[in-house]
């Protein structure tokens, strides 16, 4: 008597995956994957050298002013005190390395995620293909990424960034798609009625109106990237994650706590600044009258340029 499907058939799924990755993917595509990490390495090393070159005072003043402008006076004071605390516990270089890692990850997430989100918003077929991939990327445990990434890219800072990008990119794709799709239909119809091209509608209408939602996706991507700092350190990434992992391996409670506190301070500062940027892009709701006025003005300018070019040709 069969109690379960496993009594009838056992699938060697793990062997299939091992055969695919080790037997086909790694031997055939490892050089290509190694070459793909070159731009990430260049950006990461450049930012790491830049932030570690800057004096503490300059970096703290820049972040303090940014916090003052976009998050308020209280956040600016917290930034100054938090960065001073990080420097006094001797973790400033590691914090700057972590900051370089986060900025590199978010930069590549934005470069890949925003165009992919726009493409998904403009094509239902693309969204049907992209959506299940994003579901898998968001739900699969982050540790699962590490084994194939080490086999394909090796160990070090750049493979840790690649693992972070894979883990952190879904929110910006989803919210870019959502923001573009939620643009008011009457504004789209008005733009089409006045002869706007798809590119003009995207740049002048849809992206500005969706900017707050896109910034929310960028903020969520930033937070997910920060959450990967410790995990990426397991495959050679440095920074505060390495401090935490070293403390864990040595049962050094103080060292692990110090690294964790540094990550928390950096996360709060970056989160509040990016949230403030998103609020600053909210603006007022664009009315149909404003869109019509802008389209009429643009159409008149385009007509004048066409007539001028025709006269010059004659």
KOLZAKE-296140 format. One record per residue: x, y, z of N, C-alpha, C in turn; residue in three letters. Coordinates in pm, whole numbers. Atoms other than C-alpha are relative to their C-alpha. Layout:
N
X;Y;Z;X;Y;Z;X;Y;Z;Ala
...
//
This chain:
314
85;-120;0;0;0;0;88;124;0;Unk
-76;-124;12;127;342;-98;-54;104;98;Unk
40;-105;-93;122;601;178;28;140;-52;Unk
-36;-132;52;278;885;-21;56;-17;-140;Unk
-58;9;135;396;967;-376;146;-42;2;Unk
-141;37;-9;754;921;-254;24;-149;2;Unk
-13;146;2;691;550;-213;-3;-55;-141;Unk
12;44;138;613;527;-583;118;47;-85;Unk
-104;-57;84;878;754;-730;83;99;82;Unk
-92;-93;-64;1183;935;-592;78;76;-107;Unk
-66;-84;100;1317;1225;-796;135;47;53;Unk
-134;-47;-42;1692;1296;-773;19;147;-37;Unk
-1;-142;37;1631;1671;-788;136;64;29;Unk
-130;-58;-35;1956;1763;-608;107;-42;-100;Unk
-97;45;99;2154;1552;-854;-20;72;-133;Unk
26;-74;122;1983;1725;-1145;60;140;7;Unk
-53;-136;-15;2075;2067;-1009;152;-2;-2;Unk
-146;10;0;2434;1960;-940;53;-27;-140;Unk
-44;28;137;2464;1818;-1290;-12;122;-90;Unk
18;-120;82;2326;2137;-1444;106;106;31;Unk
-94;-106;-38;2547;2374;-1245;143;-43;-21;Unk
-140;43;8;2868;2173;-1217;38;-60;-136;Unk
-33;70;124;2844;1972;-1536;-14;83;-125;Unk
22;-76;122;2723;2234;-1780;23;150;17;Unk
-6;-145;-14;2690;2590;-1646;141;49;31;Unk
-134;-47;-41;3028;2627;-1473;105;-24;-109;Unk
-105;19;102;3250;2464;-1742;-17;89;-123;Unk
25;-70;125;3084;2653;-2028;-9;152;15;Unk
30;-143;-12;3001;2996;-1885;76;71;111;Unk
-71;-67;-109;3236;3064;-1594;84;118;-50;Unk
-74;-118;48;3467;3289;-1803;-91;120;-30;Unk
92;-111;29;3166;3492;-1917;-49;65;129;Unk
44;-55;-127;3044;3530;-1560;112;79;68;Unk
-114;-72;-56;3392;3632;-1448;17;135;-68;Unk
-11;-127;73;3401;3897;-1720;-113;96;37;Unk
115;-86;-33;3055;4025;-1619;18;74;131;Unk
-18;-68;-127;3179;4116;-1273;104;113;-6;Unk
-103;-104;13;3447;4353;-1409;-56;139;28;Unk
51;-135;-32;3227;4668;-1413;-39;17;146;Unk
34;-8;-142;3102;4589;-1063;126;20;82;Unk
-127;-14;-73;3460;4552;-942;56;140;-15;Unk
-53;-135;23;3563;4881;-1101;-75;105;80;Unk
80;-97;-76;3275;5077;-948;23;-16;150;Unk
-18;26;-142;3315;4912;-609;136;47;49;Unk
-133;-42;-42;3690;4968;-589;15;152;-3;Unk
-6;-146;7;3652;5328;-701;-70;67;117;Unk
73;-58;-113;3389;5405;-440;67;-29;133;Unk
-67;37;-124;3576;5219;-169;123;89;23;Unk
-117;-87;-13;3896;5414;-237;-42;144;27;Unk
44;-139;-16;3704;5741;-258;-48;27;143;Unk
53;-24;-133;3516;5704;70;107;-16;108;Unk
-107;16;-98;3822;5580;257;105;110;-11;Unk
-91;-113;16;4025;5870;114;-54;126;68;Unk
58;-120;-58;3781;6135;234;20;2;152;Unk
-8;-10;-146;3842;6263;588;-137;-22;65;Unk
124;23;-73;3585;6174;851;-88;123;2;Unk
77;-124;-12;3481;6537;883;-76;32;-127;Unk
65;-31;128;3403;6578;513;-120;-92;-23;Unk
111;95;21;3192;6261;489;-114;25;96;Unk
104;-24;-100;3006;6335;811;-75;128;-30;Unk
67;-126;33;2937;6693;707;-93;-17;-119;Unk
84;20;119;2804;6580;367;-128;-76;36;Unk
119;76;-39;2570;6321;519;-87;80;98;Unk
77;-82;-92;2469;6563;794;-83;104;-73;Unk
75;-98;78;2371;6829;542;-112;-65;-81;Unk
104;71;74;2183;6574;331;-115;-39;93;Unk
104;35;-97;1998;6453;641;-79;123;43;Unk
68;-124;-38;1919;6814;740;-100;42;-108;Unk
85;-46;110;1776;6892;396;-120;-90;-21;Unk
107;91;40;1569;6579;340;-65;-75;116;Unk
58;76;-112;1505;6435;688;-19;85;125;Unk
25;-86;-115;1508;6729;929;120;14;92;Unk
-109;-32;-91;1722;6869;1205;35;-117;92;Unk
-26;111;-91;1681;6573;1439;82;-110;-65;Unk
-75;104;70;1807;6329;1178;142;45;-28;Unk
-136;-51;22;2104;6555;1103;83;-15;127;Unk
-73;16;-127;2202;6553;1471;31;-147;24;Unk
-24;144;-15;2160;6174;1484;113;-47;-91;Unk
-106;38;93;2384;6141;1177;137;40;54;Unk
-127;-47;-54;2660;6349;1335;43;-85;120;Unk
-34;78;-120;2644;6162;1666;29;-146;-36;Unk
-19;139;40;2612;5821;1499;133;-22;-70;Unk
-128;14;70;2908;5874;1267;117;23;95;Unk
-106;-19;-100;3114;6007;1557;17;-125;85;Unk
-7;123;-80;3029;5695;1759;70;-111;-79;Unk
-65;102;82;3131;5468;1470;150;23;-6;Unk
-143;-30;7;3464;5646;1441;68;-27;134;Unk
-62;18;-131;3527;5630;1817;14;-147;38;Unk
-16;143;-30;3476;5252;1828;91;-68;-102;Unk
-101;51;92;3729;5211;1546;-52;-74;-121;Unk
57;72;113;3497;5093;1269;-28;91;-120;Unk
27;-92;111;3506;5392;1034;44;-58;-136;Unk
-36;56;132;3706;5222;751;-95;-110;-46;Unk
93;107;37;3479;4918;761;-137;56;-40;Unk
129;-64;34;3173;5145;754;6;60;-140;Unk
-13;-57;135;3303;5324;443;3;-109;-106;Unk
3;113;94;3364;4989;274;-143;-51;-17;Unk
141;42;8;3008;4885;359;-82;101;-80;Unk
71;-103;75;2879;5217;226;28;-12;-150;Unk
-34;20;141;3066;5160;-102;-71;-122;-57;Unk
70;120;46;2917;4811;-126;-148;28;-22;Unk
143;-28;11;2563;4940;-66;-29;89;-119;Unk
23;-91;112;2590;5225;-315;20;-73;-133;Unk
-22;77;122;2734;4990;-579;-118;-92;-29;Unk
113;91;19;2456;4738;-524;-125;74;-45;Unk
121;-76;34;2179;4998;-535;12;62;-138;Unk
-20;-59;132;2331;5165;-841;-30;-102;-110;Unk
25;101;103;2331;4842;-1043;-144;-51;5;Unk
143;37;-9;1985;4750;-910;-86;102;-73;Unk
78;-104;68;1854;5085;-1037;21;-5;-152;Unk
-30;4;144;2031;5055;-1374;-71;-116;-67;Unk
68;117;57;1881;4710;-1430;-149;3;29;Unk
138;15;-44;1556;4735;-1233;-97;101;-57;Unk
92;-102;51;1408;5065;-1352;-37;-25;-145;Unk
41;32;137;1425;4986;-1727;-84;-128;-10;Unk
78;123;2;1297;4634;-1656;-142;25;51;Unk
133;-35;-50;1008;4778;-1454;-81;78;-103;Unk
69;-76;105;923;5024;-1733;-44;-92;-112;Unk
35;96;105;932;4745;-1991;-115;-90;44;Unk
109;83;-52;708;4532;-1768;-132;76;2;Unk
123;-80;-3;459;4818;-1733;-57;22;-139;Unk
47;-26;137;439;4865;-2109;-35;-128;-76;Unk
29;127;67;404;4495;-2192;-51;-100;102;Unk
57;99;-91;173;4254;-2013;71;-134;-13;Unk
-71;126;20;360;3960;-2167;132;1;78;Unk
-126;-10;-75;688;4084;-2022;-24;-14;150;Unk
30;7;-142;528;4126;-1680;-37;-141;42;Unk
33;139;-32;388;3772;-1692;124;-87;10;Unk
-125;75;-6;740;3644;-1753;85;43;119;Unk
-87;-54;-104;917;3872;-1504;-55;-29;140;Unk
60;12;-134;671;3836;-1216;36;-129;73;Unk
-39;122;-75;733;3467;-1129;149;-4;31;Unk
-143;-5;-30;1108;3526;-1154;25;85;124;Unk
-13;-85;-118;1078;3809;-903;-52;-71;125;Unk
53;76;-114;865;3587;-678;104;-98;53;Unk
-104;96;-42;1140;3324;-675;115;73;67;Unk
-113;-74;-54;1411;3583;-612;-29;53;141;Unk
35;-56;-130;1220;3728;-315;-24;-107;106;Unk
38;101;-99;1118;3402;-150;109;-103;28;Unk
-104;101;-24;1420;3176;-193;96;51;107;Unk
-93;-46;-105;1652;3189;111;128;57;-60;Unk
-115;-70;56;1941;3426;56;126;-86;1;Unk
-119;86;-4;2198;3161;155;10;-88;-123;Unk
-1;87;116;2096;2957;-148;76;65;-116;Unk
-72;-68;107;2244;3224;-376;151;-24;8;Unk
-144;-6;-20;2589;3185;-228;75;-112;-71;Unk
-73;114;57;2683;2836;-354;21;17;-150;Unk
-27;-17;145;2626;2892;-730;81;125;-31;Unk
-76;-122;26;2768;3244;-707;148;-24;24;Unk
-141;32;-25;3092;3114;-553;55;-86;-113;Unk
-48;86;107;3116;2848;-823;18;75;-131;Unk
-6;-73;127;3055;3096;-1105;92;122;6;Unk
-74;-126;-9;3223;3413;-976;120;-7;94;Unk
-106;5;-98;3462;3295;-705;-42;66;130;Unk
27;-67;-126;3492;3466;-368;60;140;-5;Unk
-50;-136;-4;3553;3827;-280;-112;101;9;Unk
97;-109;-14;3380;4163;-274;-103;-1;-113;Unk
90;-6;115;3234;4153;-626;-105;-111;2;Unk
105;101;-12;3059;3814;-585;-101;31;110;Unk
94;-40;-104;2910;3945;-260;-97;107;-50;Unk
86;-103;58;2776;4246;-450;-102;-63;-95;Unk
92;66;93;2626;4020;-716;-110;-73;76;Unk
103;65;-82;2448;3815;-450;-97;104;57;Unk
86;-106;-53;2318;4140;-301;-93;55;-106;Unk
83;-51;109;2192;4263;-638;-115;-96;-28;Unk
106;98;26;2001;3940;-700;-106;4;109;Unk
94;1;-112;1843;3958;-355;-80;129;10;Unk
61;-131;-28;1763;4332;-356;-73;62;-118;Unk
56;-67;117;1646;4405;-711;-153;-11;-15;Unk
144;10;26;1281;4281;-700;-85;121;40;Unk
89;-112;-34;1127;4579;-510;2;115;-100;Unk
-4;-113;92;1250;4842;-754;-65;-35;-133;Unk
69;42;123;1124;4638;-1051;-151;5;21;Unk
144;5;-27;783;4582;-892;-59;140;13;Unk
59;-132;-26;729;4941;-777;15;93;-119;Unk
-6;-76;125;852;5092;-1104;-115;-40;-92;Unk
113;49;78;601;4874;-1286;-132;54;55;Unk
123;-48;-62;330;4972;-1037;-19;149;-23;Unk
12;-144;18;406;5343;-1061;-37;39;-141;Unk
31;-32;139;398;5350;-1440;-144;-40;-34;Unk
135;47;31;76;5148;-1456;-108;85;68;Unk
100;-77;-74;-100;5375;-1203;-12;146;-44;Unk
17;-136;52;-59;5694;-1405;-142;15;-55;Unk
141;-21;37;-403;5842;-1468;-24;-17;-149;Unk
32;28;139;-568;5727;-1787;-33;124;-81;Unk
35;-119;75;-702;6072;-1881;122;80;-43;Unk
-124;-67;39;-350;6213;-1882;67;-70;-118;Unk
-55;77;113;-233;5933;-2112;-77;31;-128;Unk
83;-28;117;-526;5996;-2346;25;140;-52;Unk
-28;-136;43;-455;6369;-2352;133;8;-74;Unk
-130;0;66;-91;6307;-2441;-9;-64;-137;Unk
15;66;129;-191;6068;-2718;-77;88;-98;Unk
80;-86;86;-449;6314;-2853;82;112;-61;Unk
-82;-109;51;-181;6579;-2894;125;-51;-73;Unk
-104;52;86;48;6348;-3086;131;-32;67;Unk
-124;34;-69;302;6263;-2818;43;-142;-34;Unk
-52;134;23;525;5969;-2892;7;-77;131;Unk
-12;81;-121;567;5681;-2651;113;45;90;Unk
-114;-47;-78;908;5813;-2544;-33;131;72;Unk
37;-128;-62;770;6163;-2480;-96;-22;117;Unk
92;28;-111;485;6025;-2269;74;-61;119;Unk
-74;64;-108;728;5813;-2071;85;100;77;Unk
-95;-91;-64;982;6087;-2001;-70;120;62;Unk
62;-125;-45;753;6389;-1963;-124;-21;87;Unk
125;21;-72;446;6229;-1806;8;-115;100;Unk
12;118;-86;471;5875;-1669;107;-6;107;Unk
-107;8;-100;811;5881;-1498;-13;109;107;Unk
19;-100;-107;753;6218;-1321;-113;-33;96;Unk
113;33;-87;415;6101;-1190;28;-126;82;Unk
-31;124;-72;556;5762;-1088;124;11;88;Unk
-129;-12;-67;870;5903;-929;-9;-34;149;Unk
11;30;-143;743;5877;-571;-4;-151;24;Unk
6;146;-14;661;5509;-617;135;-63;-33;Unk
-132;52;36;995;5446;-788;98;23;115;Unk
-89;-28;-112;1176;5614;-497;-30;-91;119;Unk
34;97;-106;985;5390;-255;64;-135;-30;Unk
-67;123;38;1116;5091;-450;149;8;21;Unk
-144;-17;-23;1468;5232;-434;32;-10;149;Unk
-21;8;-144;1434;5270;-58;-6;-145;49;Unk
10;140;-40;1322;4908;-19;120;-81;-51;Unk
-120;65;52;1608;4792;-242;121;30;88;Unk
-110;-39;-88;1849;4985;-22;-3;-77;131;Unk
11;74;-127;1717;4819;294;34;-148;-18;Unk
-34;141;24;1740;4472;141;150;-18;-24;Unk
-145;7;21;2096;4544;29;74;5;133;Unk
-62;-7;-132;2187;4640;384;-18;-130;77;Unk
23;126;-71;2032;4320;513;90;-112;-50;Unk
-88;103;57;2268;4123;287;146;21;36;Unk
-140;-31;-29;2585;4282;425;67;-114;75;Unk
-59;106;-82;2646;4011;685;9;-129;-78;Unk
1;126;75;2550;3724;455;106;3;-111;Unk
-100;-9;106;2771;3850;170;141;-14;54;Unk
-133;15;-59;3065;3855;410;43;-146;9;Unk
-34;142;-6;3046;3475;418;78;-45;-124;Unk
-72;38;123;3186;3465;61;109;102;-32;Unk
-117;-84;20;3458;3722;109;-24;148;-4;Unk
25;-144;-5;3284;4060;120;48;55;134;Unk
-54;-59;-122;3440;4294;374;-100;91;67;Unk
85;-98;-66;3308;4584;574;-50;-47;134;Unk
57;31;-131;3090;4565;881;-51;-143;8;Unk
44;139;0;2954;4226;778;111;-95;41;Unk
-113;82;-38;3299;4079;812;29;12;150;Unk
-19;-20;-144;3327;4232;1160;-98;-86;78;Unk
102;79;-68;3001;4064;1262;32;-149;-11;Unk
-31;142;18;3100;3727;1114;124;-43;77;Unk
-120;32;-78;3443;3741;1277;-35;-12;148;Unk
44;8;-140;3282;3813;1613;-80;-125;27;Unk
78;122;-17;3043;3525;1559;90;-123;5;Unk
-89;115;2;3322;3284;1474;86;-13;125;Unk
-85;1;-119;3525;3382;1779;-80;11;130;Unk
87;-22;-115;3226;3414;2013;33;131;71;Unk
-31;-134;-51;3326;3780;2053;-127;83;-4;Unk
129;-69;-6;2998;3933;2166;18;149;-24;Unk
-21;-143;15;3141;4283;2185;29;39;-143;Unk
-33;-32;139;3291;4278;1836;-121;-14;-92;Unk
119;19;84;2976;4136;1678;-104;109;26;Unk
96;-105;-33;2760;4390;1863;43;133;-59;Unk
-50;-125;56;2983;4678;1754;-26;7;-151;Unk
29;3;142;2955;4572;1390;-148;14;-30;Unk
144;-10;19;2580;4530;1422;-51;140;23;Unk
42;-137;-27;2538;4874;1576;41;92;-114;Unk
-41;-80;115;2740;5026;1292;-93;-17;-119;Unk
94;26;109;2511;4859;1037;-134;69;27;Unk
128;-63;-34;2203;4987;1222;7;151;-21;Unk
-12;-146;16;2329;5346;1231;3;37;-147;Unk
-7;-29;144;2419;5341;862;-135;-23;-67;Unk
130;30;60;2083;5182;776;-101;110;31;Unk
96;-105;-37;1883;5445;966;28;127;-79;Unk
-35;-123;71;2072;5733;806;-40;-9;-147;Unk
32;14;141;2038;5601;451;-151;-13;-23;Unk
145;17;14;1674;5503;504;-72;133;9;Unk
69;-128;-17;1568;5846;629;30;97;-114;Unk
-35;-90;110;1756;6031;355;-76;-39;-126;Unk
71;43;120;1606;5820;76;-151;18;14;Unk
141;-30;-22;1260;5849;231;-30;147;-22;Unk
18;-143;22;1302;6225;236;6;37;-147;Unk
-6;-24;144;1403;6220;-130;-131;-40;-67;Unk
127;43;57;1087;6026;-210;-112;97;30;Unk
102;-98;-35;870;6273;-22;19;129;-78;Unk
-27;-123;74;1041;6562;-198;-48;-10;-144;Unk
46;19;138;941;6410;-534;-151;-16;-10;Unk
146;19;4;576;6385;-434;-65;110;-83;Unk
57;-112;73;483;6733;-553;-152;2;7;Unk
145;-9;8;126;6826;-637;-47;-90;-114;Unk
57;84;105;-101;6606;-844;-14;80;-129;Unk
4;-69;128;-68;6700;-1209;-143;-5;-54;Unk
137;-8;48;-400;6818;-1348;-2;-18;-152;Unk
16;15;144;-536;6756;-1696;29;132;-70;Unk
-25;-131;60;-518;7131;-1764;150;24;-15;Unk
-145;-19;8;-146;7140;-1686;61;-84;-111;Unk
-54;86;105;-75;6845;-1913;-35;54;-138;Unk
40;-55;129;-274;6997;-2200;83;123;-33;Unk
-79;-120;23;-89;7326;-2158;143;-35;-41;Unk
-137;40;33;250;7155;-2163;7;-63;-138;Unk
-1;64;131;158;6948;-2467;-18;100;-113;Unk
20;-103;100;29;7251;-2658;127;81;-20;Unk
-123;-78;9;344;7444;-2576;108;-80;-70;Unk
-101;84;64;564;7150;-2677;-30;-15;-149;Unk
35;18;140;371;7103;-3000;29;126;-80;Unk
-29;-126;67;401;7472;-3086;149;20;-20;Unk
-145;-12;13;774;7469;-3019;53;-93;-108;Unk
-45;96;101;819;7158;-3233;-36;49;-139;Unk
42;-51;131;622;7319;-3519;91;113;-45;Unk
-89;-111;35;835;7633;-3505;137;-50;-43;Unk
-131;54;38;1156;7428;-3515;-5;-65;-137;Unk
14;65;130;1026;7230;-3814;-3;104;-112;Unk
9;-104;100;936;7547;-4004;134;68;-22;Unk
-133;-64;11;1274;7703;-3927;97;-87;-78;Unk
-88;92;72;1456;7393;-4051;-35;-5;-148;Unk
41;2;141;1249;7393;-4370;48;125;-74;Unk
-49;-123;62;1336;7758;-4441;150;-5;-24;Unk
-144;8;14;1703;7690;-4380;40;-92;-115;Unk
-29;93;108;1695;7397;-4623;-23;64;-136;Unk
28;-69;127;1543;7623;-4893;109;102;-30;Unk
//
